[in-house]
Amino acid sequence: MSRLFADRRVRIAFAAIAALFVALLLLLAAFPWGMLKGVIEDRMTDRFGRPVTIGEMQRVDHFGFSPTIALRDVRVPGPAWAGPQDLARIGQMEIGFGALSLFTGRLALRHVSIARAQMNLVRAKDGRASWQGSERRGGSGGGGLDALTVRDSRLIYRDAKQGRNFDLAVASDARSGLRLRGSGDVRGAKVRVAIQAPAISDETKSPWPFDARMAGDGLTMHAKGTMAAPLDTDHMTLDVTAQARDLKLIDAVIEAGLFRSQPVVLSAHVRRGPGRWLIDRLDGRIGRSDLSGKMTVAKIDGRTKLDGTFQSRQLDFDDFSSDEGLALEAAKKRAIGPRVVPDTQVNLAKIGRTDGRIAFRVGRIVSRQGPSSLTSLAGTLVLDHRVLTVAPLAIGMRQGRITGRAMIDQGDNGPVPIVRLDLRLVDSSVPALGGGGGSVTGRVDGRVLLVGRGGTLRAAVARSSGRIGIAARDGELPREIAEALGFDAGSALLARSDDRAILRCVVVGFAIRNGVGQAGPFVVDTSQSRLDGAGTLTFPGETLAIRLSGAPKHDAVLRLPGAATMTGTISQPNIVVPREVKSVGNVFRALGRAITGRQGPVAQDADCAGLSAQVLR
């Protein structure tokens, strides 16, 4: 009897549970969703941090597990800093969804219909975006969308950070598909925008194709591709072409941190996966410089990771400046004269969350300013937490090469980075460094080891410490120049124009401290004479203040006493001979010493090998 009673209780329990389950299903199927209007307003208010209101909300159908909810006069205010316009105003909206999906935690939308809506998206110059919600609570993505209908709606976008503005009409229906049409401007360049894709419906095929165009006089871009599902931007493949009068216009669209330039034409094949962009092919031209390569861009632990390789058959560094930038640089050059150290920006403050490795190779370097002493370029860039290393670095020259490494270290998050240069010049020549030709020959090697802090390369060198050395050996020069270096005016005058002398070595070293270099050694040693110097080289002006004294290696015909001074800059040195050295009195005294034989000691050969090793170490 007790067993029968127990079985009966189990059956009753199961029946009660089943009845409760059926009751819950019936309640869900008939639930008056309009009652949740206040709850949804509160949730949305909490999400955006601003009071969201819904004028009316009610269930359209009466019973079933795929309810349709109608909303009217939905208002989402924008932040006060974005202006008086609301972030969104929707006149009418219907949402159909699978009620059972609420138990899975992922809302399955069946259809969405929107009418008389206007979105006002604003981004401030400091990067704040009006569509970002309150920090107290983040949003979460919904499920798939079976159908979308939009009519009489607009999307207005204003971005002060990138200087772009668009006003687009938005429409979507089964007959014409999804369409966005309108106009705008990108950094002042007027453009027309047209985006087209198939309608979003339960009959939409996968993959989902799309076509987006932006066209104007200064900027034209076209992206055509497919998404794995409608509006699934995490899974898509596309081909992109772009043409602009300035690379910065393209950057205003893709936000890659690019620079101003000469006119540019680019094309790329791109794939997008979750947290990853894969640029399988990139080809283009900037000015008369060409570019090709590939790159992977990934988001890992909140950081952007780059990995790529790029090649250029021909490159002109001037192509990476706009006409305005080139004009400013030309004006600066006219004002201060030419400089050896470029004024290249090296500040890494804006790329604090980007790391990566990019290998590059340039087959031929050209210049609109005339023949370039540099011929090729190759290296690998490694960026890690605001520390950029270029190593190994190889710069080809008409004769010889520059090798070594360069580091820009802003890992301390300081206002300007520390720049470290460790470079060697190998197997070059005097004519190659001088642009070709010339009457002086000889092999040239060099060494630069500097550390300084600055926002540009020139500013960093101006505050640097270290050493610079250069050594020329085993060459020739006109004999009249060799005699003049020994202050032997007579022998210089008597030398024939085709007479040659041996250039044993030119060895110059500077110990740099806070941008000021102290010469030592400073020797020009020839078969006929030796010239020694002492003084300073000061950055950023690259100004010289060197006192020169020379002596012949033989009995002089007419040896002038005194010294000369080298002033000017590295690019434009100036030898100044004091008036008393050239005076008539000095000449007569030199003649007297020549007659009496008391001309002073002759110069000895310099230790060229030892001095060269000292400055090139």
C-alpha positions as CSV (number, residue, x, y, z in Angstrom):
1,M,0.0,0.0,0.0
2,S,2.8,2.4,0.9
3,R,4.5,1.7,-2.4
4,L,1.4,2.5,-4.4
5,F,1.0,5.7,-2.4
6,A,4.6,6.7,-3.1
7,D,4.2,6.0,-6.9
8,R,1.0,8.1,-6.8
9,R,2.9,11.0,-5.2
10,V,5.6,10.8,-7.9
11,R,3.0,10.9,-10.6
12,I,1.3,13.9,-9.0
13,A,4.6,15.6,-8.7
14,F,5.5,15.0,-12.4
15,A,2.0,16.2,-13.4
16,A,2.4,19.3,-11.3
17,I,5.7,20.1,-12.8
18,A,4.4,19.4,-16.3
19,A,1.4,21.6,-15.6
20,L,3.7,24.4,-14.3
21,F,5.9,24.1,-17.4
22,V,2.9,24.3,-19.7
23,A,1.6,27.2,-17.7
24,L,4.9,29.0,-18.1
25,L,4.9,28.4,-21.8
26,L,1.4,29.6,-22.1
27,L,2.3,32.7,-20.1
28,L,5.3,33.3,-22.3
29,A,3.3,32.8,-25.5
30,A,0.7,35.3,-24.3
31,F,3.0,37.6,-22.3
32,P,2.0,41.3,-22.8
33,W,5.5,42.6,-23.6
34,G,4.3,46.2,-23.5
35,M,4.3,46.0,-19.7
36,L,8.2,46.0,-19.8
37,K,8.3,49.5,-21.3
38,G,9.6,51.0,-18.0
39,V,12.1,48.2,-17.4
40,I,13.5,48.7,-20.9
41,E,13.7,52.5,-20.5
42,D,15.6,52.0,-17.2
43,R,18.0,49.4,-18.8
44,M,18.7,51.7,-21.7
45,T,19.1,54.7,-19.5
46,D,21.7,52.7,-17.4
47,R,23.4,51.6,-20.6
48,F,23.8,55.1,-22.1
49,G,24.0,57.1,-18.9
50,R,21.3,59.4,-20.2
51,P,17.5,59.2,-19.9
52,V,16.1,57.0,-22.7
53,T,12.3,57.3,-23.3
54,I,9.8,55.3,-25.3
55,G,6.6,57.0,-26.2
56,E,4.6,53.8,-26.7
57,M,5.4,50.1,-26.6
58,Q,2.9,47.2,-27.1
59,R,2.7,43.7,-28.5
60,V,1.3,43.6,-32.0
61,D,0.4,39.9,-32.2
62,H,-1.6,38.2,-29.4
63,F,-0.2,34.7,-28.9
64,G,2.9,32.7,-29.9
65,F,6.6,32.2,-29.3
66,S,7.6,34.7,-32.0
67,P,6.2,37.9,-30.7
68,T,6.3,41.3,-32.5
69,I,6.8,44.4,-30.4
70,A,5.9,47.9,-31.7
71,L,7.6,50.9,-30.3
72,R,6.9,54.6,-31.2
73,D,8.8,57.8,-30.5
74,V,11.9,56.3,-29.1
75,R,14.4,58.9,-28.0
76,V,18.1,58.4,-26.9
77,P,19.7,61.7,-25.9
78,G,23.3,62.4,-26.8
79,P,26.0,63.6,-24.4
80,A,25.9,67.3,-23.6
81,W,29.3,67.9,-25.3
82,A,28.0,66.5,-28.6
83,G,25.5,69.3,-29.1
84,P,21.7,69.6,-28.8
85,Q,20.9,66.7,-31.2
86,D,19.7,63.4,-29.9
87,L,21.9,60.4,-30.5
88,A,18.9,58.6,-31.9
89,R,15.2,59.4,-32.6
90,I,13.0,56.6,-34.0
91,G,9.5,57.4,-35.1
92,Q,8.3,53.9,-35.4
93,M,9.9,50.5,-34.8
94,E,8.8,46.9,-34.8
95,I,10.9,44.0,-33.5
96,G,10.1,40.4,-33.9
97,F,12.1,37.8,-31.9
98,G,12.1,34.3,-30.7
99,A,10.8,34.3,-27.1
100,L,12.5,30.9,-26.3
101,S,15.9,32.4,-27.1
102,L,15.6,34.4,-23.9
103,F,16.4,31.2,-22.0
104,T,19.7,30.9,-23.9
105,G,20.9,34.4,-23.0
106,R,21.2,35.3,-26.7
107,L,18.3,37.2,-28.3
108,A,17.3,35.7,-31.7
109,L,15.9,38.6,-33.8
110,R,13.4,37.5,-36.4
111,H,12.8,40.9,-38.1
112,V,13.3,44.6,-37.4
113,S,11.4,47.3,-39.2
114,I,12.4,51.0,-38.7
115,A,10.7,54.1,-40.0
116,R,11.4,57.8,-39.6
117,A,14.7,57.3,-37.7
118,Q,17.6,59.7,-37.4
119,M,21.0,58.8,-35.9
120,N,23.5,61.5,-35.0
121,L,26.9,60.0,-34.4
122,V,29.5,62.5,-33.1
123,R,33.2,62.0,-32.3
124,A,35.1,64.8,-30.6
125,K,38.7,65.8,-31.3
126,D,39.8,64.1,-28.1
127,G,38.3,60.8,-29.3
128,R,35.1,60.8,-27.2
129,A,32.2,59.1,-29.1
130,S,28.6,60.0,-28.5
131,W,27.5,56.4,-29.1
132,Q,29.6,55.0,-26.3
133,G,27.5,54.1,-23.3
134,S,28.0,54.7,-19.6
135,E,31.2,53.2,-18.1
136,R,28.9,51.7,-15.4
137,R,27.6,49.1,-17.8
138,G,28.7,47.7,-21.2
139,G,26.5,46.5,-24.0
140,S,26.4,43.0,-25.4
141,G,25.8,41.8,-28.9
142,G,22.5,40.3,-30.0
143,G,21.9,37.2,-32.2
144,G,21.3,36.9,-35.9
145,L,18.9,39.1,-37.8
146,D,16.5,37.4,-40.3
147,A,15.0,40.5,-41.9
148,L,15.6,44.3,-41.8
149,T,13.4,47.0,-43.2
150,V,14.3,50.6,-43.0
151,R,12.6,53.6,-44.6
152,D,12.6,57.4,-44.4
153,S,15.7,57.3,-42.2
154,R,19.0,59.2,-42.0
155,L,22.5,58.7,-40.6
156,I,24.5,61.8,-39.8
157,Y,28.1,61.4,-38.8
158,R,30.5,64.2,-37.6
159,D,34.1,63.3,-36.6
160,A,36.3,66.2,-35.4
161,K,39.2,63.9,-34.7
162,Q,39.6,62.7,-38.3
163,G,37.9,65.7,-40.0
164,R,35.2,63.7,-41.7
165,N,31.4,64.4,-42.0
166,F,28.6,62.4,-43.7
167,D,24.9,62.8,-44.2
168,L,23.4,59.6,-45.5
169,A,19.9,58.4,-46.4
170,V,19.4,54.8,-45.1
171,A,16.9,52.4,-46.7
172,S,16.4,48.6,-46.7
173,D,13.7,46.4,-48.2
174,A,13.4,43.1,-49.9
175,R,13.2,44.6,-53.4
176,S,16.1,47.0,-53.5
177,G,18.3,45.7,-50.7
178,L,20.2,47.7,-48.1
179,R,21.2,51.2,-49.4
180,L,23.1,54.2,-47.9
181,R,23.4,57.2,-50.1
182,G,24.6,60.7,-49.4
183,S,27.4,63.2,-49.4
184,G,30.1,64.5,-47.0
185,D,33.6,65.6,-46.8
186,V,37.0,64.2,-45.6
187,R,39.4,66.8,-44.4
188,G,37.7,69.3,-46.6
189,A,37.6,67.1,-49.7
190,K,34.0,66.8,-50.9
191,V,32.8,63.2,-51.5
192,R,29.7,61.3,-52.6
193,V,29.0,58.0,-50.7
194,A,27.1,55.0,-52.0
195,I,26.8,51.6,-50.1
196,Q,24.8,48.7,-51.5
197,A,24.1,45.2,-50.3
198,P,21.3,42.6,-50.7
199,A,18.3,42.8,-48.5
200,I,18.6,41.2,-45.1
201,S,15.9,38.5,-45.0
202,D,15.5,34.8,-44.2
203,E,16.2,34.2,-47.9
204,T,19.6,36.0,-47.8
205,K,22.3,33.7,-49.1
206,S,25.7,33.3,-47.6
207,P,28.3,34.8,-48.2
208,W,26.7,38.3,-48.2
209,P,28.1,40.6,-50.9
210,F,28.5,44.4,-50.4
211,D,29.8,47.3,-52.4
212,A,30.9,50.6,-50.9
213,R,32.1,53.7,-52.8
214,M,33.3,57.1,-51.9
215,A,34.1,59.5,-54.8
216,G,35.3,63.1,-55.1
217,D,37.9,65.2,-56.7
218,G,40.5,64.7,-53.9
219,L,39.6,61.2,-52.7
220,T,38.1,58.1,-54.3
221,M,37.8,54.8,-52.5
222,H,36.0,51.5,-53.5
223,A,35.6,48.4,-51.4
224,K,33.9,45.3,-52.8
225,G,33.6,42.0,-51.0
226,T,31.6,39.5,-49.0
227,M,30.7,38.9,-45.4
228,A,30.0,35.5,-43.9
229,A,26.5,36.8,-42.9
230,P,24.7,40.1,-43.2
231,L,26.5,42.9,-41.3
232,D,29.1,40.4,-40.0
233,T,32.1,42.7,-40.2
234,D,34.2,40.2,-38.2
235,H,34.2,37.7,-41.1
236,M,34.6,39.3,-44.5
237,T,36.9,39.4,-47.6
238,L,37.2,42.5,-49.7
239,D,39.2,44.2,-52.5
240,V,39.9,47.9,-51.9
241,T,41.2,50.5,-54.3
242,A,42.0,54.1,-53.3
243,Q,43.2,57.3,-55.1
244,A,43.8,60.5,-53.3
245,R,45.8,63.7,-53.6
246,D,47.3,63.0,-50.2
247,L,47.8,59.8,-48.2
248,K,46.4,61.6,-45.1
249,L,43.0,61.7,-46.8
250,I,43.0,57.9,-47.0
251,D,44.2,57.7,-43.4
252,A,41.2,59.8,-42.3
253,V,39.0,56.9,-43.5
254,I,41.0,53.8,-42.4
255,E,42.7,55.4,-39.3
256,A,46.1,53.7,-39.6
257,G,48.2,56.6,-38.5
258,L,49.6,57.5,-41.9
259,F,51.2,60.8,-43.0
260,R,50.8,63.5,-45.6
261,S,52.3,62.7,-49.0
262,Q,52.3,63.3,-52.7
263,P,49.3,61.9,-54.7
264,V,48.7,58.2,-54.1
265,V,47.1,55.2,-55.8
266,L,46.6,52.0,-53.8
267,S,44.9,48.6,-54.1
268,A,44.7,45.8,-51.6
269,H,43.1,42.4,-51.0
270,V,42.0,42.2,-47.4
271,R,40.5,39.5,-45.2
272,R,38.9,40.1,-41.8
273,G,38.7,37.6,-39.0
274,P,37.8,38.0,-35.3
275,G,40.3,40.5,-34.0
276,R,42.5,40.2,-37.1
277,W,43.0,42.0,-40.4
278,L,45.0,40.1,-43.1
279,I,46.3,42.3,-46.0
280,D,47.3,39.5,-48.4
281,R,48.3,42.0,-51.1
282,L,49.1,45.7,-51.2
283,D,50.2,47.5,-54.3
284,G,50.5,51.2,-55.0
285,R,52.3,54.3,-55.9
286,I,53.0,57.5,-53.9
287,G,54.3,60.2,-56.2
288,R,56.9,58.3,-58.3
289,S,57.6,55.8,-55.5
290,D,56.1,52.3,-55.8
291,L,55.1,50.0,-52.9
292,S,54.1,46.4,-52.5
293,G,53.8,44.0,-49.6
294,K,51.5,42.3,-47.1
295,M,50.7,42.6,-43.5
296,T,48.7,41.1,-40.6
297,V,47.1,43.3,-38.1
298,A,45.8,41.6,-34.9
299,K,44.2,42.7,-31.6
300,I,45.8,40.7,-28.8
301,D,45.3,41.6,-25.1
302,G,44.2,45.1,-26.0
303,R,47.2,45.8,-28.1
304,T,47.6,46.0,-31.9
305,K,50.2,43.6,-33.4
306,L,51.7,44.2,-36.8
307,D,53.6,41.7,-38.9
308,G,54.5,42.5,-42.5
309,T,57.0,42.8,-45.3
310,F,57.2,45.6,-47.9
311,Q,59.3,46.2,-51.0
312,S,59.8,49.2,-53.3
313,R,61.6,49.1,-56.6
314,Q,62.0,52.9,-56.6
315,L,61.6,55.4,-53.7
316,D,61.9,59.2,-53.4
317,F,61.8,60.3,-49.8
318,D,60.2,63.6,-50.9
319,D,57.1,61.6,-52.0
320,F,56.3,61.1,-48.3
321,S,55.8,64.9,-47.8
322,S,53.0,67.1,-49.2
323,D,53.7,70.1,-51.4
324,E,53.1,72.3,-48.3
325,G,55.6,70.2,-46.3
326,L,58.2,70.4,-49.0
327,A,57.8,74.1,-49.3
328,L,58.2,74.6,-45.6
329,E,61.3,72.4,-45.7
330,A,62.7,74.4,-48.6
331,A,62.1,77.6,-46.7
332,K,63.8,76.3,-43.7
333,K,66.8,75.1,-45.8
334,R,67.0,78.6,-47.3
335,A,66.9,80.2,-43.9
336,I,69.4,77.9,-42.1
337,G,71.3,76.3,-45.0
338,P,71.6,72.6,-45.8
339,R,71.9,70.1,-42.9
340,V,73.3,66.6,-42.9
341,V,71.1,65.4,-40.0
342,P,67.4,65.4,-41.2
343,D,64.6,66.9,-39.1
344,T,62.6,63.7,-39.2
345,Q,59.9,63.3,-36.6
346,V,60.6,60.3,-34.2
347,N,58.0,60.8,-31.5
348,L,56.2,57.6,-30.6
349,A,53.6,59.0,-28.1
350,K,50.6,58.2,-30.4
351,I,51.4,54.5,-30.9
352,G,51.5,53.4,-27.3
353,R,49.3,50.3,-27.9
354,T,50.9,49.1,-31.1
355,D,53.7,46.5,-31.5
356,G,55.0,44.7,-34.5
357,R,57.7,43.7,-36.9
358,I,58.0,45.0,-40.5
359,A,60.7,44.0,-42.9
360,F,61.4,46.4,-45.8
361,R,63.6,46.6,-48.9
362,V,64.1,49.5,-51.3
363,G,65.8,48.6,-54.6
364,R,66.6,52.1,-55.8
365,I,66.6,55.5,-54.1
366,V,66.0,58.6,-56.3
367,S,65.6,62.3,-55.5
368,R,63.9,65.2,-57.2
369,Q,66.8,67.4,-55.9
370,G,69.3,65.6,-58.2
371,P,71.5,62.5,-58.0
372,S,71.3,60.9,-54.6
373,S,74.4,59.6,-52.8
374,L,72.1,56.8,-51.3
375,T,71.1,54.0,-53.7
376,S,69.2,51.3,-51.7
377,L,67.7,50.6,-48.3
378,A,66.9,47.5,-46.3
379,G,66.1,46.6,-42.7
380,T,63.6,45.4,-40.1
381,L,61.5,47.5,-37.9
382,V,60.6,46.0,-34.5
383,L,58.2,48.0,-32.3
384,D,57.6,46.9,-28.7
385,H,55.8,49.1,-26.1
386,R,57.0,52.4,-27.6
387,V,60.5,51.1,-28.3
388,L,61.3,51.1,-32.1
389,T,64.4,49.3,-33.2
390,V,65.7,49.3,-36.8
391,A,68.1,46.4,-37.1
392,P,69.8,45.2,-39.1
393,L,69.9,48.4,-41.1
394,A,71.7,48.5,-44.5
395,I,71.9,51.6,-46.7
396,G,73.5,51.3,-50.0
397,M,75.6,54.1,-51.6
398,R,77.2,54.7,-54.9
399,Q,80.2,53.3,-53.4
400,G,80.2,51.6,-50.0
401,R,77.3,51.1,-47.5
402,I,76.1,52.2,-44.1
403,T,75.2,49.4,-41.7
404,G,74.2,49.2,-38.0
405,R,71.1,49.9,-35.9
406,A,68.9,52.7,-34.7
407,M,66.7,52.8,-31.7
408,I,63.9,55.2,-30.7
409,D,63.0,54.5,-27.0
410,Q,59.9,56.1,-25.6
411,G,59.1,53.2,-23.3
412,D,59.2,55.6,-20.3
413,N,56.1,57.4,-21.7
414,G,58.2,60.6,-21.7
415,P,57.3,63.6,-23.9
416,V,60.1,62.9,-26.3
417,P,62.1,59.7,-26.9
418,I,65.7,58.7,-26.4
419,V,67.4,58.1,-29.8
420,R,70.3,55.7,-30.1
421,L,72.4,55.6,-33.3
422,D,75.1,52.9,-33.9
423,L,76.1,53.2,-37.5
424,R,79.2,52.4,-39.7
425,L,80.2,53.7,-43.1
426,V,82.2,51.1,-44.9
427,D,84.2,51.1,-48.2
428,S,83.0,54.4,-49.5
429,S,85.1,57.0,-51.3
430,V,85.7,60.8,-51.3
431,P,84.1,61.2,-54.8
432,A,81.0,59.1,-53.8
433,L,80.4,61.2,-50.7
434,G,80.9,64.4,-52.7
435,G,78.3,63.4,-55.3
436,G,80.8,62.1,-57.9
437,G,83.9,63.4,-59.7
438,G,86.3,65.7,-57.8
439,S,90.1,65.9,-57.7
440,V,90.5,64.1,-54.4
441,T,90.3,60.3,-54.1
442,G,90.5,57.8,-51.3
443,R,88.6,55.1,-49.4
444,V,86.4,56.5,-46.7
445,D,85.0,54.7,-43.6
446,G,83.0,56.2,-40.7
447,R,81.5,55.6,-37.3
448,V,78.6,57.2,-35.5
449,L,77.7,56.3,-31.9
450,L,75.3,58.8,-30.3
451,V,72.6,58.8,-27.7
452,G,70.3,61.8,-27.2
453,R,66.7,62.8,-26.4
454,G,64.5,64.7,-28.8
455,G,61.2,64.7,-30.7
456,T,63.0,64.9,-34.1
457,L,66.3,63.2,-35.2
458,R,68.0,66.6,-35.4
459,A,66.8,67.7,-32.0
460,A,68.0,64.4,-30.5
461,V,71.5,64.7,-32.0
462,A,71.6,68.3,-30.7
463,R,71.3,66.9,-27.2
464,S,73.4,63.8,-27.8
465,S,76.6,62.4,-26.3
466,G,78.9,59.9,-27.9
467,R,81.4,60.1,-30.8
468,I,81.7,60.6,-34.5
469,G,84.6,59.5,-36.6
470,I,85.6,59.4,-40.3
471,A,88.8,58.1,-41.9
472,A,89.9,58.5,-45.6
473,R,93.0,56.6,-46.7
474,D,95.0,55.6,-49.7
475,G,94.1,58.4,-52.1
476,E,95.4,61.2,-54.2
477,L,94.9,64.9,-54.5
478,P,96.3,67.8,-56.6
479,R,99.9,68.6,-55.5
480,E,99.1,72.3,-55.2
481,I,96.4,71.5,-52.6
482,A,98.8,69.2,-50.7
483,E,101.5,72.0,-50.6
484,A,98.9,74.6,-49.5
485,L,97.9,72.4,-46.6
486,G,101.5,72.7,-45.4
487,F,101.3,76.5,-45.7
488,D,104.0,76.3,-48.4
489,A,102.8,79.1,-50.7
490,G,105.8,78.9,-53.0
491,S,105.5,75.2,-53.8
492,A,101.8,75.5,-54.3
493,L,102.3,78.2,-56.9
494,L,105.0,76.3,-58.6
495,A,103.1,73.0,-58.8
496,R,101.7,72.1,-62.2
497,S,98.0,71.6,-62.6
498,D,98.4,67.9,-63.4
499,D,100.8,67.2,-60.6
500,R,99.5,64.8,-58.0
501,A,100.3,64.0,-54.4
502,I,99.5,61.0,-52.2
503,L,96.7,61.4,-49.6
504,R,97.9,59.2,-46.8
505,C,94.9,59.8,-44.6
506,V,92.3,62.2,-43.4
507,V,91.3,61.2,-39.8
508,V,88.7,63.3,-38.0
509,G,87.1,62.4,-34.7
510,F,84.7,64.3,-32.4
511,A,83.9,63.4,-28.8
512,I,80.3,64.6,-28.4
513,R,78.8,65.9,-25.2
514,N,75.4,67.5,-25.1
515,G,75.5,68.2,-28.8
516,V,79.0,69.8,-28.8
517,G,81.9,67.8,-30.4
518,Q,85.5,68.3,-29.4
519,A,87.9,67.5,-32.3
520,G,90.5,64.9,-31.6
521,P,92.2,63.7,-33.7
522,F,91.9,66.1,-36.7
523,V,94.7,65.2,-39.2
524,V,95.1,65.6,-42.9
525,D,98.3,63.8,-43.9
526,T,99.7,63.9,-47.5
527,S,103.0,63.0,-49.1
528,Q,103.9,66.7,-49.1
529,S,102.4,68.0,-45.9
530,R,100.5,67.5,-42.7
531,L,97.6,69.6,-41.4
532,D,96.4,69.4,-37.8
533,G,93.2,70.9,-36.4
534,A,91.6,71.6,-33.0
535,G,88.2,72.9,-32.2
536,T,84.5,72.1,-32.0
537,L,81.5,70.9,-34.0
538,T,78.2,72.1,-32.6
539,F,74.7,70.7,-33.3
540,P,72.0,71.3,-34.4
541,G,73.6,74.0,-36.5
542,E,76.4,71.6,-37.5
543,T,78.7,74.6,-37.2
544,L,82.5,74.3,-37.3
545,A,85.0,76.2,-35.3
546,I,88.4,74.5,-36.1
547,R,91.8,76.1,-35.9
548,L,94.1,74.6,-38.6
549,S,97.9,74.6,-38.6
550,G,100.0,72.9,-41.2
551,A,103.6,72.2,-42.0
552,P,105.4,70.8,-45.1
553,K,107.3,67.5,-45.1
554,H,110.2,69.1,-47.0
555,D,112.2,72.3,-47.3
556,A,109.6,74.8,-48.3
557,V,109.9,77.3,-51.2
558,L,107.9,79.9,-49.3
559,R,106.5,78.8,-46.0
560,L,104.0,81.2,-44.4
561,P,103.7,81.3,-40.7
562,G,100.4,81.3,-38.8
563,A,97.2,79.3,-38.9
564,A,93.8,79.2,-40.6
565,T,90.3,78.7,-39.3
566,M,87.6,76.4,-40.6
567,T,84.1,77.9,-40.0
568,G,80.7,77.4,-41.6
569,T,78.9,74.1,-41.5
570,I,79.5,70.5,-42.4
571,S,77.7,71.0,-45.6
572,Q,79.2,74.4,-46.4
573,P,82.6,74.7,-44.7
574,N,84.6,77.9,-45.0
575,I,88.4,78.2,-44.6
576,V,89.4,81.6,-43.3
577,V,93.1,82.7,-43.6
578,P,93.9,85.6,-41.2
579,R,95.0,88.8,-42.9
580,E,98.3,88.7,-41.2
581,V,99.1,85.3,-42.7
582,K,98.6,86.8,-46.2
583,S,100.2,90.1,-45.4
584,V,103.2,91.5,-47.4
585,G,105.2,91.6,-44.2
586,N,104.7,87.9,-43.5
587,V,105.6,87.1,-47.1
588,F,109.0,89.0,-46.7
589,R,109.6,87.3,-43.4
590,A,108.9,83.9,-45.1
591,L,111.4,84.8,-47.9
592,G,114.0,85.7,-45.3
593,R,113.6,82.4,-43.5
594,A,113.8,80.6,-46.9
595,I,117.1,82.4,-47.6
596,T,118.6,81.8,-44.2
597,G,117.3,78.2,-44.1
598,R,115.5,78.7,-40.7
599,Q,112.0,77.6,-41.7
600,G,111.2,75.5,-38.7
601,P,110.7,71.8,-38.4
602,V,109.2,69.7,-41.1
603,A,106.1,67.6,-40.5
604,Q,106.3,63.9,-39.8
605,D,104.1,61.1,-41.1
606,A,101.0,60.6,-39.0
607,D,100.1,57.1,-37.6
608,C,97.3,56.7,-40.1
609,A,96.5,53.1,-39.1
610,G,96.4,53.9,-35.4
611,L,94.4,57.1,-35.7
612,S,91.9,55.4,-38.0
613,A,91.4,52.5,-35.6
614,Q,90.9,55.1,-32.8
615,V,88.0,56.9,-34.5
616,L,86.4,53.9,-36.1
617,R,86.3,51.6,-33.0
